[in-house]
């Protein structure tokens, strides 16, 4: 299992709709609003890094109301 945390910058005025859409994506386990440089943090799980990549590129970034993203992939050491 691959876990990623996606940091999101949201478009003002349609944040709520964007967050609701994120919660509908299979593999998204947490959606949290935060203060600071980013507006929200999303935890997403996938079977492989390729699946995680496809999910972010085709599903997350396609949601209206999502601006910039940065993905942090969890690693084991």
Secondary structure as the mmCIF struct_conf table of DSSP 4:
data_model
#
loop_
_struct_conf.conf_type_id
_struct_conf.id
_struct_conf.beg_label_comp_id
_struct_conf.beg_label_asym_id
_struct_conf.beg_label_seq_id
_struct_conf.end_label_comp_id
_struct_conf.end_label_asym_id
_struct_conf.end_label_seq_id
STRN STRN1 UNK A 2 UNK A 10
HELX_LH_PP_P HELX_LH_PP_P1 UNK A 11 UNK A 11
TURN_TY1_P TURN_TY1_P1 UNK A 12 UNK A 13
HELX_RH_AL_P HELX_RH_AL_P1 UNK A 15 UNK A 23
TURN_TY1_P TURN_TY1_P2 UNK A 24 UNK A 24
BEND BEND1 UNK A 25 UNK A 25
TURN_TY1_P TURN_TY1_P3 UNK A 26 UNK A 27
STRN STRN2 UNK A 28 UNK A 33
BEND BEND2 UNK A 36 UNK A 37
BEND BEND3 UNK A 39 UNK A 39
STRN STRN3 UNK A 40 UNK A 46
BEND BEND4 UNK A 47 UNK A 48
HELX_RH_AL_P HELX_RH_AL_P2 UNK A 49 UNK A 54
HELX_RH_PI_P HELX_RH_PI_P1 UNK A 55 UNK A 60
TURN_TY1_P TURN_TY1_P4 UNK A 61 UNK A 62
BEND BEND5 UNK A 63 UNK A 63
TURN_TY1_P TURN_TY1_P5 UNK A 64 UNK A 65
STRN STRN4 UNK A 66 UNK A 73
#
